């Protein structure tokens, strides 16, 4: 038999900006608890709060619509847990979510947390929708684990090609923070850069808690590379860029999705300029009415700009809700296959999953910085 037709969600009854259906009036209500695991404290707390904010927006809209599953009105409730970007804490948090009988877990943000908790959640039969980008997250093939953003291979390949072909760099230094994300994206970048003729003249290591990069940068300065690729998060990349300028290192700073937000500029100040480049997966929010509306409402409600991964986490909850409706069940063991088979157009792009539940396609845009904000680079192919 051939593969069954994929489930297509068209955001009609489940419109992201829709209203309650009269069919739900007077229906019995069932509570569906959704877990979030993300760093809500520590250096990456701004990212975690962004994820929480986006999920609250999605949840409020779904609850206002009053969707029905199995003839019952579903009311979503968010259970936010702080994993502190720490694998051990992440395991404790994941077990807490399992014990609370959540029907899905959205997150985590960090690959170092996602890799160990993926087996725990999969064994419990709970869907996990994560933006963690290390390829290992999905390589085990766990059927309940979905990646809702690009992986390091595609992101690093995009930046590696851009650095060689558009920036025409000849040699680069590479620094990573030794996390599963930072090391993974740096390793993938090096492969592509070398394949394009770029020489890696230095490989340095730091941590995701570091703030002083003087020793590393002093060594790199003596080599005089065309720039630095940093594998890690904005909380270190901002000070790193500022200290590059202080030491007179004028080359590029390149990185992946986890440095590609306005917080990098807040930490790095005027040093975060047009010579800083990063990648972002998904579509550009400003290019669609729904994206512009999301950004406007987010700013009005929370007083800040949305960051990198709020939109795909917002999309994830709508996809999960659509899969529940398709399967006519809130049980992840029942709706998981509908989610795996979904075709969905969301804020951050179009979602279809392959056999390992990675995205089949995820457009990746190169960004630079202007006036403290990441802006798409035109003609960056």
QUIJO-V650850 format. One record per backbone hydrogen bond with DSSP energy under -0.5 kcal/mol. NH is the residue of the N-H (numbers start at 1). CO is the residue of the C=O. Records with the same first field share a line. If there is no record, write none. Layout:
NH->CO / CO
This chain:
7->341
9->7 / 343
10->8
15->12
18->15
21->65
24->21
25->22
27->24
30->73
32->75
33->31
34->77
35->104
36->79
37->106
38->81
40->38
45->42
47->44
48->39 / 44
49->45
50->46
51->47
52->48
53->49
54->50
55->51
56->52
57->53
58->54
59->55
60->56
61->57
62->58
63->59
64->60
65->61
66->62
67->62
69->72
72->69
73->28
74->67
75->30
76->74
77->32
79->34
80->78
81->36
83->38 / 81
84->38
86->83
90->86
91->87
92->88
93->89
94->90
95->91
96->92
97->93
98->94
99->95
100->96
101->98
102->97
103->33
104->33
105->127
106->35
107->105 / 129
108->37
113->110
114->110
115->111
117->113
118->114
119->115
120->116
121->117
122->118
123->119
124->120
125->122
126->121
127->103
128->144
129->105
130->128 / 146
131->108
132->108
137->134
138->135
139->135
140->136
141->138
145->142
146->128 / 144
147->357
148->130 / 146
152->133
155->151
156->152
157->153
158->154
159->155
160->156
161->157
162->158
163->159
164->160
165->161
166->162
167->162
169->163
172->199
173->227
174->202
175->229
176->204
177->231
183->179
184->180
185->181
186->182
187->183
188->184
189->185
190->186
191->187
192->188
193->189
194->190
195->191
196->192 / 193
197->194
198->193
199->170
201->172 / 199
202->172
204->174
206->176
210->207
213->211
217->213
218->214
219->215
220->216
221->217
222->218
223->219 / 220
224->220
225->220
226->171
228->252
229->173
230->228 / 254
231->175 / 229
232->230
234->258
236->233
237->233
238->234
240->236
241->237
242->238
243->239
244->240
245->241
246->242
247->243
248->245
249->244
250->248
252->226
253->275
254->228
255->277
256->230
259->256
260->257
261->259
264->261
265->261
266->262
267->263
268->264
269->265
271->268
272->269
273->271
276->273
277->253 / 275
278->367
280->365
282->363
283->348
285->283
287->284
288->285
292->288
293->289
294->290
295->291
296->292
297->293
298->294
299->295
300->296
301->297
302->298
303->299
313->309
314->310
315->311
316->312
317->313
318->314
319->315
320->316
321->317
322->318
323->319
324->320
325->321
326->322
327->323
328->324
329->324
334->331
335->331
336->332
339->335
340->336
341->337
342->339
343->7
344->351
345->9
346->344 / 349
349->346
351->344
352->350
354->358
357->354
360->352
365->280
367->278
368->375
369->273
370->373
373->370
375->368
377->366
378->376
380->377
